[in-house]
Amino acid sequence: MSVAKSAKIAHTAIIEEGAIIGESVEIGHYCVIGKDVKIGKGCKLYNHVTILGNTTLGERNEIFPNATLGTKPQDLKYHDEPNELIFGDYNKIREFTMINPGTEGGGGKTIIGSNNLLMAYVHIAHDCIVGDSCILANGATLGGHIVLGSHINVGGLTPIHQFVKVGDYAMIAGASALSQDIPPFCMAEGNRAVVRGLNLHRLRKHFEHHEVDRIHNAYKRLFFGNAPIKEIAQEILDEGVKDANVKKMCEFIIQSTRGIPFTRKSNE
């Protein structure tokens, strides 16, 4: 066991031999830290946190009571093969959140980026990849092999089906059920969730007015047109579009394997 001298560890915490605890880490009462866990500088664990398996925390993550990280995947195909759970920096992981490591079938890694807020009772299953600055509200549930981009909001009590991909700056409304891919910048809602429009609130906070206009124009062409959406996306790319955000949206749509859920809108 390697514990930095500046770490503060409650006397009731259990730290298994082999764990690595960085500088200025705080570990509260009744926490359990497994032998293969690495906790980076400045992380704070409140009471009753459990971290097991080959789990690595970056710097200054804050883990609230009764969160459980790194326990075996809830996948019947998992048979104790090597796997990992990796976190970036400055994440807030609230009460009773559970995050599982990867499986052989998904590359063996679950990866959580930086600056994410995972509210109470969030579950992130095996082999998921979550980007940066995402907010998953209370009770949001990610099945296995899901890919979330960055700056995404997922509303409370929303389950997302295995293998779904959600693009950057998208929003999934609360109490929805998502089973298909949502392109960047879009907002989806419903059971089953469908694209309802653009996530304009988030876009206006992060992009210039002219950039939002270009995204909006591309959105109207994609979702109001008469041809299949993948054909329209390819047309836009073939025209040599230079706007990086529009290109990102079109490429996401073309590469989607689960399809984009929407009802064709009318130009009238």
C-alpha positions in Angstrom: 0.0 0.0 0.0 1.3 3.4 -0.9 -0.3 6.3 1.0 1.0 9.9 0.6 1.8 11.6 3.9 -0.6 14.4 3.3 -3.6 12.0 2.9 -6.2 12.0 5.6 -7.8 8.6 6.2 -10.4 7.9 8.8 -9.4 5.2 11.2 -12.5 3.1 10.3 -11.6 3.0 6.6 -10.3 -0.2 5.1 -7.4 0.2 2.6 -6.2 -3.1 1.1 -2.5 -3.6 0.6 -1.5 -2.5 -2.9 -3.8 0.5 -3.2 -2.2 3.8 -4.2 -3.4 6.9 -2.4 -2.2 10.3 -3.7 -1.4 13.5 -2.0 -4.1 15.4 -0.1 -6.6 12.7 -0.5 -9.4 12.5 2.1 -11.1 9.2 2.8 -14.0 9.1 5.2 -15.3 6.6 7.7 -16.2 3.0 6.7 -14.8 3.4 3.1 -13.5 0.2 1.5 -10.6 0.6 -1.1 -9.4 -2.4 -3.0 -5.8 -3.5 -3.6 -5.7 -2.4 -7.3 -7.3 1.0 -6.8 -5.4 4.2 -7.6 -6.7 7.5 -6.2 -5.2 10.7 -7.5 -4.2 13.9 -5.8 -6.9 15.9 -3.9 -9.7 13.4 -4.2 -12.3 13.4 -1.4 -14.3 10.3 -0.4 -17.1 10.8 2.1 -18.2 7.9 4.3 -19.2 4.4 3.1 -17.7 4.7 -0.3 -16.6 1.4 -1.9 -14.0 1.4 -4.7 -12.8 -2.0 -6.0 -11.2 -3.6 -9.0 -8.7 -2.0 -11.3 -10.1 1.5 -10.8 -8.1 4.7 -11.3 -9.3 8.1 -10.2 -7.7 11.2 -11.5 -7.3 14.4 -9.5 -9.8 16.1 -7.2 -12.8 13.9 -7.8 -15.4 14.1 -5.1 -17.2 10.8 -4.2 -20.3 11.0 -2.0 -21.6 8.5 0.5 -22.6 5.0 -0.6 -21.2 5.3 -4.1 -19.9 2.0 -5.4 -17.2 2.0 -8.1 -15.4 -0.8 -9.9 -17.5 -3.8 -8.8 -17.9 -6.6 -11.3 -19.9 -5.9 -14.5 -23.6 -7.0 -14.5 -23.0 -9.0 -17.6 -23.5 -12.7 -17.7 -20.7 -13.0 -20.3 -18.1 -11.6 -17.9 -15.8 -14.3 -16.5 -13.3 -12.4 -14.4 -11.2 -11.3 -17.4 -8.9 -8.2 -16.7 -10.8 -4.9 -16.9 -10.5 -1.3 -15.9 -12.6 1.7 -14.7 -10.9 5.0 -15.4 -11.9 8.5 -14.3 -10.5 11.9 -15.3 -10.4 14.9 -13.0 -12.9 17.1 -11.0 -15.9 14.7 -11.3 -18.7 14.8 -8.7 -20.2 11.4 -8.0 -23.2 11.6 -5.8 -24.9 9.2 -3.4 -25.6 5.6 -4.4 -24.1 5.9 -7.8 -22.8 2.6 -9.3 -20.2 2.4 -12.1 -18.9 -0.9 -13.5 -15.6 -1.6 -15.3 -15.4 -3.0 -18.8 -15.6 -6.5 -20.3 -13.6 -8.3 -22.9 -16.4 -7.8 -25.5 -16.2 -4.0 -25.1 -12.5 -3.5 -24.9 -12.2 -4.0 -21.2 -12.6 -0.4 -20.2 -15.2 1.9 -18.8 -14.0 5.5 -19.1 -15.4 8.6 -17.5 -13.9 12.0 -18.5 -13.5 15.1 -16.4 -15.8 17.7 -14.9 -18.9 15.5 -14.9 -21.7 15.6 -12.4 -23.3 12.2 -11.8 -26.3 12.7 -9.5 -27.7 10.3 -6.9 -28.5 6.8 -8.0 -26.9 7.1 -11.5 -25.8 3.8 -13.0 -23.2 3.5 -15.7 -22.7 -0.1 -16.9 -19.7 -1.9 -18.4 -17.8 -0.6 -21.4 -19.4 2.9 -21.4 -17.5 6.0 -22.4 -18.6 9.3 -21.1 -16.9 12.6 -22.2 -16.4 15.8 -20.3 -18.7 18.2 -18.6 -21.8 16.0 -18.7 -24.7 16.1 -16.2 -26.6 12.9 -15.5 -29.5 13.7 -13.2 -30.9 11.4 -10.5 -31.6 7.9 -11.5 -30.3 8.1 -15.1 -29.2 4.7 -16.2 -26.7 3.8 -19.0 -26.7 0.2 -20.4 -23.5 -1.3 -21.6 -21.3 -0.1 -24.4 -22.9 3.4 -24.5 -20.9 6.4 -25.8 -21.8 9.8 -24.5 -19.9 12.8 -26.0 -19.2 16.0 -24.0 -21.5 18.7 -22.6 -24.5 16.4 -22.6 -27.5 16.6 -20.2 -29.4 13.4 -19.3 -32.6 14.0 -17.3 -33.6 12.1 -14.2 -35.1 8.6 -14.4 -34.0 8.2 -18.0 -32.7 4.8 -19.2 -30.5 4.6 -22.3 -30.3 1.3 -24.2 -27.1 -0.6 -24.8 -24.8 0.5 -27.7 -26.5 3.9 -28.1 -24.4 7.0 -29.0 -25.2 10.5 -28.0 -23.4 13.4 -29.6 -21.8 16.5 -28.0 -24.1 19.2 -26.6 -27.2 17.0 -26.8 -29.9 16.8 -24.2 -32.2 13.9 -23.2 -35.2 15.0 -21.3 -36.2 13.5 -17.9 -38.3 10.3 -17.8 -37.5 9.5 -21.4 -36.4 6.1 -22.7 -33.7 6.3 -25.4 -33.0 3.4 -27.7 -31.5 5.1 -30.7 -28.7 7.5 -31.4 -29.0 11.3 -30.8 -26.9 13.6 -33.0 -24.8 16.4 -31.6 -26.6 19.6 -30.5 -30.1 17.9 -30.5 -32.7 17.6 -27.8 -34.7 14.4 -27.5 -37.7 13.5 -25.3 -40.3 10.8 -24.9 -40.8 7.1 -24.5 -39.4 6.1 -26.9 -37.4 9.3 -27.1 -37.3 11.1 -30.4 -35.5 14.3 -31.6 -37.7 17.3 -30.7 -35.3 20.1 -31.8 -32.0 21.7 -31.0 -30.6 22.1 -27.5 -30.5 25.9 -28.0 -30.0 26.8 -24.3 -26.7 24.9 -24.2 -25.7 26.1 -27.7 -26.2 29.7 -26.9 -23.9 29.4 -23.9 -21.1 27.8 -25.8 -21.2 29.1 -29.4 -21.3 32.4 -31.2 -24.6 33.5 -32.8 -23.4 32.8 -36.3 -22.3 29.3 -35.3 -25.8 28.6 -33.9 -27.4 29.8 -37.1 -25.3 27.4 -39.2 -26.2 24.5 -36.9 -29.9 25.5 -37.1 -29.9 25.8 -40.9 -28.3 22.3 -41.2 -30.8 20.9 -38.7 -33.8 22.2 -40.7 -32.4 20.8 -43.9 -31.7 17.4 -42.3 -35.0 17.0 -40.3 -37.4 18.9 -42.6 -36.2 17.5 -45.9 -37.9 14.9 -48.1 -35.0 12.5 -48.6 -33.7 9.9 -46.0 -31.7 11.7 -43.4 -28.4 9.9 -44.2 -28.7 10.9 -47.8 -29.2 14.6 -46.9 -26.2 14.4 -44.5 -24.0 13.0 -47.3 -25.2 15.7 -49.7 -24.1 18.4 -47.2 -20.7 16.8 -46.8 -20.3 16.3 -50.6 -21.0 20.1 -51.0 -17.7 20.7 -49.1 -19.3 22.1 -45.9 -16.6 24.0 -43.9 -18.4 24.5 -40.6 -16.9 22.0 -38.2 -20.1 21.7 -36.1 -22.3 21.0 -39.2 -19.7 18.5 -40.4 -19.8 16.8 -37.0 -23.6 16.5 -37.0 -23.6 15.1 -40.6 -20.8 12.6 -39.9 -22.6 11.4 -36.7 -25.8 10.7 -38.6 -24.0 8.8 -41.4 -22.1 6.7 -39.0 -25.1 5.9 -36.8 -25.8 2.1 -36.5 -29.0 2.3 -34.4 -30.7 5.0 -36.4 -31.8 8.5 -35.6 -35.3 8.6 -33.9 -37.4 11.5 -35.3 -40.7 12.3 -37.0 -40.2 13.9 -40.4 -41.3 17.5 -40.1 -42.9 19.6 -42.8 -41.6 22.8 -44.3 -45.1 24.2 -44.5 
